[in-house]
Amino acid sequence: MREAATRPWPSELRLDPEKTQLSVSFDTGERYSLSAEYLRVESPSAEVQGHGGEDKRIVGGKRQVKIKNLEPVGNYAVRILFDDGHDTGLYSWDYLHELGRDFETKWDAYLRALRVKGLHR
């Protein structure tokens, strides 16, 4: 059961016609437009976040990635399928909210990590 008073709940997910932006609206009135690239490089999958104690993997070369499909997972998440074949990330509503809320911090950290590793978007 959802804790309505404390946890934002999505009221709408909308994929743009070019399949490069996912707009997520929450019942709190917050609305975020998240790029496919950002969603891909911040995927909650073990492949990106690391297995067990491994460090997070910095994924470059995803500037042109698109979203192929969205699949609901129960009433708590959405599975995003990308056109580069990545399809193992389950984006919980909490995680999507976090990605929107913390975009500037996460995106800046990603760009810095790319530079350090000599990778490109």
N, CA, C and O atoms as a GROMACS GRO file, in nm:
protein
  484
    1MET      N    1   0.083  -0.118   0.000
    1MET     CA    2   0.000   0.000   0.000
    1MET      C    3   0.088   0.125   0.000
    1MET      O    4   0.192   0.128   0.066
    2ARG      N    5   0.047   0.224  -0.072
    2ARG     CA    6   0.125   0.346  -0.090
    2ARG      C    7   0.108   0.442   0.027
    2ARG      O    8  -0.001   0.455   0.083
    3GLU      N    9   0.218   0.508   0.063
    3GLU     CA   10   0.214   0.610   0.168
    3GLU      C   11   0.190   0.744   0.101
    3GLU      O   12   0.285   0.818   0.074
    4ALA      N   13   0.064   0.777   0.073
    4ALA     CA   14   0.027   0.894  -0.007
    4ALA      C   15   0.083   1.024   0.048
    4ALA      O   16   0.122   1.111  -0.030
    5ALA      N   17   0.087   1.040   0.177
    5ALA     CA   18   0.128   1.168   0.234
    5ALA      C   19   0.279   1.190   0.226
    5ALA      O   20   0.323   1.305   0.234
    6THR      N   21   0.357   1.086   0.210
    6THR     CA   22   0.502   1.102   0.215
    6THR      C   23   0.575   1.069   0.086
    6THR      O   24   0.690   1.109   0.070
    7ARG      N   25   0.513   0.999  -0.006
    7ARG     CA   26   0.583   0.955  -0.125
    7ARG      C   27   0.512   1.005  -0.250
    7ARG      O   28   0.393   0.980  -0.269
    8PRO      N   29   0.586   1.076  -0.336
    8PRO     CA   30   0.524   1.122  -0.461
    8PRO      C   31   0.481   1.003  -0.546
    8PRO      O   32   0.550   0.901  -0.553
    9TRP      N   33   0.368   1.018  -0.611
    9TRP     CA   34   0.311   0.912  -0.693
    9TRP      C   35   0.291   0.969  -0.833
    9TRP      O   36   0.239   1.080  -0.847
   10PRO      N   37   0.331   0.896  -0.938
   10PRO     CA   38   0.316   0.951  -1.073
   10PRO      C   39   0.169   0.961  -1.114
   10PRO      O   40   0.090   0.869  -1.091
   11SER      N   41   0.134   1.073  -1.172
   11SER     CA   42  -0.001   1.090  -1.225
   11SER      C   43  -0.002   1.075  -1.377
   11SER      O   44  -0.106   1.051  -1.437
   12GLU      N   45   0.118   1.090  -1.439
   12GLU     CA   46   0.126   1.072  -1.584
   12GLU      C   47   0.271   1.048  -1.626
   12GLU      O   48   0.363   1.112  -1.575
   13LEU      N   49   0.289   0.955  -1.719
   13LEU     CA   50   0.415   0.935  -1.789
   13LEU      C   51   0.385   0.956  -1.936
   13LEU      O   52   0.292   0.896  -1.990
   14ARG      N   53   0.463   1.042  -2.000
   14ARG     CA   54   0.438   1.072  -2.141
   14ARG      C   55   0.571   1.072  -2.217
   14ARG      O   56   0.663   1.146  -2.182
   15LEU      N   57   0.579   0.989  -2.320
   15LEU     CA   58   0.697   0.981  -2.405
   15LEU      C   59   0.675   1.071  -2.526
   15LEU      O   60   0.571   1.063  -2.592
   16ASP      N   61   0.772   1.158  -2.555
   16ASP     CA   62   0.755   1.249  -2.668
   16ASP      C   63   0.762   1.172  -2.800
   16ASP      O   64   0.815   1.061  -2.804
   17PRO      N   65   0.711   1.230  -2.909
   17PRO     CA   66   0.707   1.159  -3.039
   17PRO      C   67   0.845   1.116  -3.090
   17PRO      O   68   0.856   1.015  -3.159
   18GLU      N   69   0.949   1.192  -3.057
   18GLU     CA   70   1.085   1.156  -3.101
   18GLU      C   71   1.147   1.047  -3.014
   18GLU      O   72   1.252   0.992  -3.047
   19LYS      N   73   1.080   1.016  -2.904
   19LYS     CA   74   1.125   0.913  -2.809
   19LYS      C   75   1.258   0.948  -2.743
   19LYS      O   76   1.338   0.860  -2.711
   20THR      N   77   1.279   1.078  -2.723
   20THR     CA   78   1.402   1.125  -2.658
   20THR      C   79   1.378   1.188  -2.522
   20THR      O   80   1.474   1.216  -2.450
   21GLN      N   81   1.252   1.210  -2.483
   21GLN     CA   82   1.218   1.271  -2.355
   21GLN      C   83   1.101   1.198  -2.291
   21GLN      O   84   1.001   1.169  -2.357
   22LEU      N   85   1.114   1.169  -2.163
   22LEU     CA   86   1.005   1.113  -2.086
   22LEU      C   87   0.961   1.219  -1.985
   22LEU      O   88   1.040   1.260  -1.900
   23SER      N   89   0.837   1.262  -1.995
   23SER     CA   90   0.782   1.357  -1.898
   23SER      C   91   0.709   1.278  -1.790
   23SER      O   92   0.627   1.191  -1.819
   24VAL      N   93   0.741   1.311  -1.666
   24VAL     CA   94   0.679   1.244  -1.553
   24VAL      C   95   0.615   1.350  -1.464
   24VAL      O   96   0.683   1.439  -1.414
   25SER      N   97   0.485   1.338  -1.444
   25SER     CA   98   0.412   1.428  -1.354
   25SER      C   99   0.377   1.350  -1.228
   25SER      O  100   0.339   1.233  -1.234
   26PHE      N  101   0.390   1.418  -1.114
   26PHE     CA  102   0.360   1.355  -0.985
   26PHE      C  103   0.240   1.422  -0.920
   26PHE      O  104   0.206   1.536  -0.951
   27ASP      N  105   0.178   1.349  -0.829
   27ASP     CA  106   0.060   1.402  -0.760
   27ASP      C  107   0.092   1.519  -0.667
   27ASP      O  108   0.002   1.580  -0.611
   28THR      N  109   0.219   1.550  -0.652
   28THR     CA  110   0.263   1.664  -0.572
   28THR      C  111   0.261   1.793  -0.653
   28THR      O  112   0.282   1.902  -0.599
   29GLY      N  113   0.237   1.780  -0.785
   29GLY     CA  114   0.241   1.894  -0.875
   29GLY      C  115   0.375   1.908  -0.946
   29GLY      O  116   0.389   1.988  -1.037
   30GLU      N  117   0.473   1.829  -0.904
   30GLU     CA  118   0.604   1.833  -0.969
   30GLU      C  119   0.594   1.764  -1.105
   30GLU      O  120   0.521   1.667  -1.122
   31ARG      N  121   0.670   1.817  -1.201
   31ARG     CA  122   0.674   1.758  -1.335
   31ARG      C  123   0.818   1.767  -1.384
   31ARG      O  124   0.880   1.873  -1.377
   32TYR      N  125   0.870   1.656  -1.433
   32TYR     CA  126   1.007   1.651  -1.480
   32TYR      C  127   1.010   1.598  -1.622
   32TYR      O  128   0.935   1.507  -1.657
   33SER      N  129   1.098   1.656  -1.703
   33SER     CA  130   1.122   1.606  -1.838
   33SER      C  131   1.262   1.547  -1.837
   33SER      O  132   1.361   1.619  -1.823
   34LEU      N  133   1.270   1.416  -1.851
   34LEU     CA  134   1.396   1.344  -1.839
   34LEU      C  135   1.438   1.292  -1.975
   34LEU      O  136   1.361   1.224  -2.043
   35SER      N  137   1.560   1.324  -2.015
   35SER     CA  138   1.607   1.279  -2.147
   35SER      C  139   1.635   1.129  -2.145
   35SER      O  140   1.666   1.071  -2.042
   36ALA      N  141   1.623   1.069  -2.262
   36ALA     CA  142   1.654   0.926  -2.276
   36ALA      C  143   1.799   0.902  -2.237
   36ALA      O  144   1.830   0.802  -2.172
   37GLU      N  145   1.887   0.992  -2.276
   37GLU     CA  146   2.029   0.978  -2.242
   37GLU      C  147   2.047   0.974  -2.091
   37GLU      O  148   2.116   0.886  -2.038
   38TYR      N  149   1.987   1.068  -2.021
   38TYR     CA  150   1.999   1.075  -1.875
   38TYR      C  151   1.942   0.949  -1.810
   38TYR      O  152   2.005   0.892  -1.721
   39LEU      N  153   1.826   0.906  -1.854
   39LEU     CA  154   1.766   0.784  -1.799
   39LEU      C  155   1.854   0.663  -1.824
   39LEU      O  156   1.867   0.576  -1.738
   40ARG      N  157   1.915   0.657  -1.942
   40ARG     CA  158   2.000   0.542  -1.977
   40ARG      C  159   2.126   0.538  -1.891
   40ARG      O  160   2.162   0.433  -1.838
   41VAL      N  161   2.194   0.653  -1.877
   41VAL     CA  162   2.321   0.653  -1.803
   41VAL      C  163   2.300   0.644  -1.652
   41VAL      O  164   2.394   0.612  -1.579
   42GLU      N  165   2.178   0.671  -1.605
   42GLU     CA  166   2.147   0.658  -1.462
   42GLU      C  167   2.058   0.537  -1.436
   42GLU      O  168   1.991   0.530  -1.333
   43SER      N  169   2.058   0.443  -1.528
   43SER     CA  170   1.974   0.323  -1.513
   43SER      C  171   1.997   0.258  -1.376
   43SER      O  172   2.110   0.248  -1.331
   44PRO      N  173   1.889   0.215  -1.312
   44PRO     CA  174   1.904   0.148  -1.182
   44PRO      C  175   1.951   0.003  -1.194
   44PRO      O  176   1.960  -0.067  -1.093
   45SER      N  177   1.981  -0.042  -1.314
   45SER     CA  178   2.022  -0.181  -1.334
   45SER      C  179   2.157  -0.208  -1.268
   45SER      O  180   2.238  -0.117  -1.250
   46ALA      N  181   2.181  -0.332  -1.232
   46ALA     CA  182   2.309  -0.371  -1.174
   46ALA      C  183   2.422  -0.350  -1.274
   46ALA      O  184   2.535  -0.322  -1.235
   47GLU      N  185   2.391  -0.362  -1.403
   47GLU     CA  186   2.491  -0.340  -1.508
   47GLU      C  187   2.551  -0.199  -1.498
   47GLU      O  188   2.670  -0.181  -1.521
   48VAL      N  189   2.469  -0.101  -1.465
   48VAL     CA  190   2.516   0.038  -1.454
   48VAL      C  191   2.555   0.071  -1.310
   48VAL      O  192   2.661   0.129  -1.288
   49GLN      N  193   2.473   0.037  -1.214
   49GLN     CA  194   2.496   0.075  -1.074
   49GLN      C  195   2.604  -0.009  -1.007
   49GLN      O  196   2.655   0.029  -0.902
   50GLY      N  197   2.639  -0.122  -1.066
   50GLY     CA  198   2.740  -0.210  -1.009
   50GLY      C  199   2.677  -0.330  -0.943
   50GLY      O  200   2.568  -0.322  -0.886
   51HIS      N  201   2.747  -0.441  -0.950
   51HIS     CA  202   2.702  -0.565  -0.887
   51HIS      C  203   2.763  -0.572  -0.748
   51HIS      O  204   2.885  -0.556  -0.732
   52GLY      N  205   2.681  -0.594  -0.648
   52GLY     CA  206   2.734  -0.605  -0.512
   52GLY      C  207   2.808  -0.479  -0.472
   52GLY      O  208   2.750  -0.370  -0.471
   53GLY      N  209   2.935  -0.492  -0.439
   53GLY     CA  210   3.016  -0.379  -0.395
   53GLY      C  211   3.089  -0.305  -0.506
   53GLY      O  212   3.167  -0.214  -0.478
   54GLU      N  213   3.064  -0.342  -0.631
   54GLU     CA  214   3.132  -0.276  -0.742
   54GLU      C  215   3.092  -0.129  -0.753
   54GLU      O  216   2.983  -0.089  -0.712
   55ASP      N  217   3.184  -0.050  -0.808
   55ASP     CA  218   3.154   0.090  -0.832
   55ASP      C  219   3.057   0.106  -0.948
   55ASP      O  220   3.044   0.018  -1.033
   56LYS      N  221   2.989   0.218  -0.948
   56LYS     CA  222   2.898   0.252  -1.057
   56LYS      C  223   2.976   0.260  -1.189
   56LYS      O  224   3.087   0.313  -1.193
   57ARG      N  225   2.919   0.207  -1.294
   57ARG     CA  226   2.980   0.210  -1.426
   57ARG      C  227   2.940   0.340  -1.496
   57ARG      O  228   2.822   0.375  -1.502
   58ILE      N  229   3.039   0.411  -1.550
   58ILE     CA  230   3.012   0.534  -1.625
   58ILE      C  231   2.992   0.493  -1.771
   58ILE      O  232   3.082   0.437  -1.834
   59VAL      N  233   2.874   0.522  -1.823
   59VAL     CA  234   2.836   0.481  -1.958
   59VAL      C  235   2.844   0.602  -2.050
   59VAL      O  236   2.772   0.699  -2.033
   60GLY      N  237   2.933   0.595  -2.149
   60GLY     CA  238   2.945   0.703  -2.246
   60GLY      C  239   2.878   0.666  -2.378
   60GLY      O  240   2.829   0.555  -2.395
   61GLY      N  241   2.877   0.761  -2.470
   61GLY     CA  242   2.827   0.737  -2.604
   61GLY      C  243   2.677   0.719  -2.616
   61GLY      O  244   2.630   0.650  -2.707
   62LYS      N  245   2.600   0.778  -2.526
   62LYS     CA  246   2.454   0.757  -2.527
   62LYS      C  247   2.375   0.883  -2.563
   62LYS      O  248   2.254   0.889  -2.540
   63ARG      N  249   2.441   0.983  -2.619
   63ARG     CA  250   2.374   1.109  -2.652
   63ARG      C  251   2.254   1.088  -2.746
   63ARG      O  252   2.153   1.157  -2.733
   64GLN      N  253   2.264   0.993  -2.838
   64GLN     CA  254   2.159   0.972  -2.938
   64GLN      C  255   2.060   0.860  -2.902
   64GLN      O  256   1.972   0.828  -2.981
   65VAL      N  257   2.075   0.800  -2.784
   65VAL     CA  258   1.988   0.688  -2.747
   65VAL      C  259   1.842   0.733  -2.742
   65VAL      O  260   1.811   0.847  -2.707
   66LYS      N  261   1.754   0.640  -2.776
   66LYS     CA  262   1.610   0.667  -2.771
   66LYS      C  263   1.541   0.559  -2.688
   66LYS      O  264   1.596   0.451  -2.666
   67ILE      N  265   1.422   0.591  -2.644
   67ILE     CA  266   1.341   0.497  -2.569
   67ILE      C  267   1.254   0.421  -2.668
   67ILE      O  268   1.177   0.481  -2.744
   68LYS      N  269   1.266   0.289  -2.668
   68LYS     CA  270   1.183   0.206  -2.757
   68LYS      C  271   1.045   0.182  -2.700
   68LYS      O  272   0.945   0.186  -2.772
   69ASN      N  273   1.041   0.157  -2.569
   69ASN     CA  274   0.912   0.121  -2.509
   69ASN      C  275   0.917   0.140  -2.358
   69ASN      O  276   1.024   0.143  -2.297
   70LEU      N  277   0.800   0.154  -2.301
   70LEU     CA  278   0.782   0.160  -2.156
   70LEU      C  279   0.690   0.045  -2.118
   70LEU      O  280   0.585   0.026  -2.179
   71GLU      N  281   0.729  -0.032  -2.016
   71GLU     CA  282   0.647  -0.144  -1.970
   71GLU      C  283   0.619  -0.126  -1.821
   71GLU      O  284   0.712  -0.120  -1.741
   72PRO      N  285   0.492  -0.119  -1.783
   72PRO     CA  286   0.461  -0.109  -1.640
   72PRO      C  287   0.504  -0.236  -1.566
   72PRO      O  288   0.494  -0.347  -1.619
   73VAL      N  289   0.551  -0.217  -1.445
   73VAL     CA  290   0.590  -0.328  -1.358
   73VAL      C  291   0.507  -0.315  -1.231
   73VAL      O  292   0.537  -0.232  -1.145
   74GLY      N  293   0.404  -0.396  -1.221
   74GLY     CA  294   0.314  -0.386  -1.106
   74GLY      C  295   0.260  -0.245  -1.096
   74GLY      O  296   0.229  -0.181  -1.196
   75ASN      N  297   0.250  -0.196  -0.973
   75ASN     CA  298   0.206  -0.058  -0.954
   75ASN      C  299   0.315   0.026  -0.890
   75ASN      O  300   0.288   0.128  -0.825
   76TYR      N  301   0.441  -0.018  -0.907
   76TYR     CA  302   0.550   0.051  -0.839
   76TYR      C  303   0.664   0.098  -0.930
   76TYR      O  304   0.752   0.170  -0.883
   77ALA      N  305   0.663   0.060  -1.059
   77ALA     CA  306   0.779   0.093  -1.143
   77ALA      C  307   0.743   0.084  -1.291
   77ALA      O  308   0.634   0.041  -1.329
   78VAL      N  309   0.840   0.126  -1.372
   78VAL     CA  310   0.829   0.111  -1.517
   78VAL      C  311   0.964   0.059  -1.567
   78VAL      O  312   1.070   0.102  -1.522
   79ARG      N  313   0.957  -0.034  -1.658
   79ARG     CA  314   1.078  -0.085  -1.724
   79ARG      C  315   1.093  -0.006  -1.852
   79ARG      O  316   1.001   0.003  -1.933
   80ILE      N  317   1.211   0.053  -1.872
   80ILE     CA  318   1.237   0.132  -1.991
   80ILE      C  319   1.328   0.052  -2.083
   80ILE      O  320   1.435   0.007  -2.043
   81LEU      N  321   1.283   0.034  -2.207
   81LEU     CA  322   1.361  -0.036  -2.308
   81LEU      C  323   1.421   0.068  -2.401
   81LEU      O  324   1.349   0.152  -2.457
   82PHE      N  325   1.552   0.063  -2.419
   82PHE     CA  326   1.624   0.160  -2.501
   82PHE      C  327   1.664   0.099  -2.634
   82PHE      O  328   1.675  -0.023  -2.647
   83ASP      N  329   1.686   0.184  -2.733
   83ASP     CA  330   1.718   0.134  -2.867
   83ASP      C  331   1.860   0.080  -2.880
   83ASP      O  332   1.897   0.028  -2.985
   84ASP      N  333   1.941   0.092  -2.773
   84ASP     CA  334   2.074   0.032  -2.776
   84ASP      C  335   2.072  -0.110  -2.718
   84ASP      O  336   2.176  -0.173  -2.702
   85GLY      N  337   1.952  -0.160  -2.687
   85GLY     CA  338   1.937  -0.296  -2.635
   85GLY      C  339   1.928  -0.305  -2.484
   85GLY      O  340   1.893  -0.410  -2.431
   86HIS      N  341   1.958  -0.197  -2.413
   86HIS     CA  342   1.951  -0.201  -2.266
   86HIS      C  343   1.804  -0.207  -2.223
   86HIS      O  344   1.722  -0.126  -2.265
   87ASP      N  345   1.773  -0.306  -2.138
   87ASP     CA  346   1.633  -0.323  -2.097
   87ASP      C  347   1.618  -0.382  -1.958
   87ASP      O  348   1.514  -0.438  -1.925
   88THR      N  349   1.722  -0.370  -1.876
   88THR     CA  350   1.718  -0.436  -1.745
   88THR      C  351   1.691  -0.343  -1.628
   88THR      O  352   1.689  -0.387  -1.513
   89GLY      N  353   1.672  -0.214  -1.654
   89GLY     CA  354   1.647  -0.121  -1.544
   89GLY      C  355   1.500  -0.109  -1.511
   89GLY      O  356   1.417  -0.083  -1.598
   90LEU      N  357   1.466  -0.128  -1.384
   90LEU     CA  358   1.330  -0.104  -1.335
   90LEU      C  359   1.331   0.028  -1.259
   90LEU      O  360   1.392   0.039  -1.153
   91TYR      N  361   1.264   0.127  -1.314
   91TYR     CA  362   1.262   0.262  -1.259
   91TYR      C  363   1.141   0.275  -1.166
   91TYR      O  364   1.028   0.293  -1.211
   92SER      N  365   1.167   0.267  -1.036
   92SER     CA  366   1.058   0.283  -0.939
   92SER      C  367   1.011   0.427  -0.943
   92SER      O  368   1.081   0.516  -0.990
   93TRP      N  369   0.890   0.450  -0.891
   93TRP     CA  370   0.838   0.587  -0.887
   93TRP      C  371   0.929   0.675  -0.802
   93TRP      O  372   0.953   0.791  -0.836
   94ASP      N  373   0.980   0.620  -0.692
   94ASP     CA  374   1.071   0.697  -0.606
   94ASP      C  375   1.198   0.734  -0.683
   94ASP      O  376   1.248   0.846  -0.672
   95TYR      N  377   1.251   0.638  -0.761
   95TYR     CA  378   1.374   0.664  -0.834
   95TYR      C  379   1.352   0.768  -0.944
   95TYR      O  380   1.436   0.855  -0.965
   96LEU      N  381   1.240   0.759  -1.016
   96LEU     CA  382   1.210   0.861  -1.118
   96LEU      C  383   1.198   0.999  -1.054
   96LEU      O  384   1.245   1.098  -1.111
   97HIS      N  385   1.135   1.006  -0.938
   97HIS     CA  386   1.124   1.134  -0.868
   97HIS      C  387   1.262   1.185  -0.829
   97HIS      O  388   1.292   1.303  -0.847
   98GLU      N  389   1.346   1.096  -0.777
   98GLU     CA  390   1.483   1.134  -0.741
   98GLU      C  391   1.560   1.185  -0.862
   98GLU      O  392   1.631   1.285  -0.853
   99LEU      N  393   1.546   1.116  -0.976
   99LEU     CA  394   1.617   1.159  -1.097
   99LEU      C  395   1.574   1.299  -1.139
   99LEU      O  396   1.658   1.379  -1.182
  100GLY      N  397   1.447   1.328  -1.128
  100GLY     CA  398   1.400   1.462  -1.162
  100GLY      C  399   1.445   1.566  -1.062
  100GLY      O  400   1.497   1.671  -1.099
  101ARG      N  401   1.426   1.536  -0.935
  101ARG     CA  402   1.460   1.631  -0.828
  101ARG      C  403   1.609   1.662  -0.825
  101ARG      O  404   1.648   1.777  -0.804
  102ASP      N  405   1.692   1.560  -0.846
  102ASP     CA  406   1.837   1.575  -0.831
  102ASP      C  407   1.910   1.585  -0.965
  102ASP      O  408   2.030   1.558  -0.973
  103PHE      N  409   1.838   1.623  -1.071
  103PHE     CA  410   1.896   1.623  -1.205
  103PHE      C  411   2.029   1.699  -1.212
  103PHE      O  412   2.128   1.644  -1.259
  104GLU      N  413   2.032   1.822  -1.167
  104GLU     CA  414   2.153   1.903  -1.183
  104GLU      C  415   2.274   1.838  -1.117
  104GLU      O  416   2.381   1.832  -1.177
  105THR      N  417   2.258   1.790  -0.996
  105THR     CA  418   2.368   1.726  -0.924
  105THR      C  419   2.413   1.599  -0.995
  105THR      O  420   2.533   1.579  -1.017
  106LYS      N  421   2.319   1.514  -1.031
  106LYS     CA  422   2.353   1.387  -1.096
  106LYS      C  423   2.415   1.410  -1.235
  106LYS      O  424   2.512   1.344  -1.271
  107TRP      N  425   2.358   1.503  -1.312
  107TRP     CA  426   2.408   1.528  -1.447
  107TRP      C  427   2.548   1.587  -1.442
  107TRP      O  428   2.635   1.547  -1.520
  108ASP      N  429   2.573   1.682  -1.352
  108ASP     CA  430   2.707   1.740  -1.337
  108ASP      C  431   2.808   1.633  -1.298
  108ASP      O  432   2.920   1.631  -1.350
  109ALA      N  433   2.771   1.545  -1.206
  109ALA     CA  434   2.861   1.437  -1.164
  109ALA      C  435   2.891   1.344  -1.281
  109ALA      O  436   3.005   1.299  -1.297
  110TYR      N  437   2.790   1.314  -1.361
  110TYR     CA  438   2.809   1.228  -1.479
  110TYR      C  439   2.905   1.293  -1.578
  110TYR      O  440   2.997   1.228  -1.626
  111LEU      N  441   2.886   1.421  -1.608
  111LEU     CA  442   2.973   1.490  -1.703
  111LEU      C  443   3.117   1.496  -1.653
  111LEU      O  444   3.210   1.480  -1.731
  112ARG      N  445   3.135   1.518  -1.523
  112ARG     CA  446   3.270   1.517  -1.464
  112ARG      C  447   3.333   1.379  -1.477
  112ARG      O  448   3.450   1.367  -1.514
  113ALA      N  449   3.256   1.275  -1.448
  113ALA     CA  450   3.308   1.138  -1.456
  113ALA      C  451   3.347   1.103  -1.600
  113ALA      O  452   3.447   1.035  -1.623
  114LEU      N  453   3.268   1.148  -1.697
  114LEU     CA  454   3.304   1.125  -1.838
  114LEU      C  455   3.440   1.187  -1.869
  114LEU      O  456   3.525   1.123  -1.930
  115ARG      N  457   3.460   1.311  -1.826
  115ARG     CA  458   3.587   1.380  -1.853
  115ARG      C  459   3.703   1.305  -1.789
  115ARG      O  460   3.807   1.284  -1.853
  116VAL      N  461   3.687   1.264  -1.664
  116VAL     CA  462   3.793   1.193  -1.593
  116VAL      C  463   3.831   1.064  -1.666
  116VAL      O  464   3.948   1.029  -1.674
  117LYS      N  465   3.732   0.995  -1.719
  117LYS     CA  466   3.756   0.867  -1.787
  117LYS      C  467   3.789   0.884  -1.935
  117LYS      O  468   3.816   0.785  -2.004
  118GLY      N  469   3.786   1.007  -1.984
  118GLY     CA  470   3.815   1.031  -2.125
  118GLY      C  471   3.706   0.981  -2.218
  118GLY      O  472   3.733   0.946  -2.333
  119LEU      N  473   3.583   0.978  -2.169
  119LEU     CA  474   3.470   0.931  -2.249
  119LEU      C  475   3.390   1.050  -2.300
  119LEU      O  476   3.407   1.163  -2.253
  120HIS      N  477   3.303   1.024  -2.396
  120HIS     CA  478   3.218   1.127  -2.454
  120HIS      C  479   3.073   1.085  -2.444
  120HIS      O  480   3.040   0.967  -2.431
  121ARG      N  481   2.985   1.187  -2.449
  121ARG     CA  482   2.842   1.161  -2.446
  121ARG      C  483   2.802   1.090  -2.573
  121ARG      O  484   2.684   1.058  -2.592
   0.00000   0.00000   0.00000
